[in-house]
Amino acid sequence: MQPGDIRNALPDRAPEHGEPFDTIFADFERVLVPGLTHWNHPGFFAYFAITSSAPGILAEFLSAALNQQAMLWRTSPAATELEEVSLAWLRRLIGLPDQFEGVIYDTASVSTLHALAAAREIAVPGVRAQGLAGRSEIHGVRVYCSEHAHSSVDKAVILLGLGQQSLRKIAADGEFRMRPDALAHAISEDRSAGLIPIAVVATVGSTSTTSVDPVGEIASICRREQVWLHVDAAYAGVAAMVPGYEWILRDAAAADSVVLNPHKWLFTPFDLSALYCRRMDVLRQAFSLTPEYLKTSEGDAGVRNLMDTGIQLGRRFRALKLWMVLRHFGADGIRTALAGHMQLARTFASWVDASDRFERVAPVPFSVVCFRLRGADDAAQQRVLDTVNSSGDVFLSHTKLDGRYVMRLAIGHLQTTERHIARAWELLNSAAH
Ligand SMILES: Cc1ncc(COP(=O)(O)O)c(C=O)c1O
């Protein structure tokens, strides 16, 4: 596709009179389907490969048909309570303690925004009423994350009015993990300068390489410094279900909040992000606000009104798809699928390691492999990737590590088998000639 192809194939005005559905659907197939990027294809290896699944798709149909809007318990008791139940199931599967209360948002970006809003609520006195502007008694605030953290942390500090300069990126070690000594040093330097450290974001499964920050050591620093610890496990968190991988979230038990995205690696159609928070009372303190027209008699009877846990009033019935996915696959089915993806990634990594054309540039803790063409410049790497992608058989993406262009192969589709990664490998090798 070229930019504008879809736009140009469609009229620039809505029809004055309704059209038959057959005509609409014919255009859907003729114009839109060729312009789709097929995330639901087993050869999709870009970004974090997101796979949907039949129970998740059915749940989306049902959710649209039922049109639940779960702002209040009263406006959908089922959606409200199923969210609590399905998030508790997931929490137990990944081994987080029961003290973590969960809430569903659309994306990890929004989950992290809410976590940092709660951190700001605690650290900056009176912020809800007075905001930050013009307060001479506050010399500045700081949020910390590794240089490999996701850009959603930057966006959160921008939106929270902290300013992008308040985000201090901490250096990583040779395996792309945040260095706790550098974090401790940064916090003490900032305190001496009169700044208020608000929060640290540790990443379990970073976007480029899926590296895991040393959450245990970071948690000790946060406890000592009384700083909110948010763990971004958006992609990798679900792997804590797999025997041998429990360690990835073990130390997150000491965090204040943890985000993971069933829409990344739990076969749930986009979108569904789960935020677990030990201190949901703080999040409610930051956001709850009940105008007269939303007051209900159950409000005082201990029910959860989801509008209290965030910026949005209306809530989709997202829990339905999580519940159906967890029931359909069962914990065992999910573990098997995740372990299978990690095995495929190790297989692909072994081919890269044995090759004299390509080299691996990062460890492979989960289902992503980062590699590059040996001894070639960035332009050559990009040419190889473009050639491979133009085949239409597979789709890979890239990142930069230590300033150099790197190709990434991310496995996450339920139907990806060795045949698909072998095809990617074949295309890469022929493009590298
Ligand atoms: C580690 C990490 N955190 C957060 C995000 C943002 O996810 P979302 O698209 O759900 O906002 C991503 C996206 O890839 C990610 O890799």
The ligand as an SDF file (V2000), in Angstrom:
LIG
                    3D

 16 16  0  0  0  0  0  0  0  0999 V2000
    7.2140   -2.3490   27.9370 C   0  0  0  0  0  0  0  0  0  0  0  0
    6.0370   -1.6290   27.3390 C   0  0  0  0  0  0  0  0  0  0  0  0
    5.2810   -0.8380   28.1100 N   0  0  0  0  0  0  0  0  0  0  0  0
    4.2280   -0.1690   27.6140 C   0  0  0  0  0  0  0  0  0  0  0  0
    3.8560   -0.2860   26.2960 C   0  0  0  0  0  0  0  0  0  0  0  0
    2.6760    0.4850   25.7810 C   0  0  0  0  0  0  0  0  0  0  0  0
    1.6430   -0.3700   25.4950 O   0  0  0  0  0  0  0  0  0  0  0  0
    0.2030    0.1440   25.0660 P   0  0  0  0  0  0  0  0  0  0  0  0
    0.1610    0.1180   23.5840 O   0  0  0  0  0  0  0  0  0  0  0  0
   -0.7360   -0.8460   25.6940 O   0  0  0  0  0  0  0  0  0  0  0  0
    0.0220    1.5170   25.6220 O   0  0  0  0  0  0  0  0  0  0  0  0
    4.6120   -1.0980   25.4560 C   0  0  0  0  0  0  0  0  0  0  0  0
    4.2500   -1.2540   24.0320 C   0  0  0  0  0  0  0  0  0  0  0  0
    4.8170   -1.9970   23.2930 O   0  0  0  0  0  0  0  0  0  0  0  0
    5.7310   -1.7710   25.9860 C   0  0  0  0  0  0  0  0  0  0  0  0
    6.5060   -2.5370   25.2000 O   0  0  0  0  0  0  0  0  0  0  0  0
  1  2  1  0
  2  3  1  0
  2 15  2  0
  3  4  2  0
  4  5  1  0
  5  6  1  0
  5 12  2  0
  6  7  1  0
  7  8  1  0
  8  9  2  0
  8 10  1  0
  8 11  1  0
 12 13  1  0
 12 15  1  0
 13 14  2  0
 15 16  1  0
M  END
$$$$
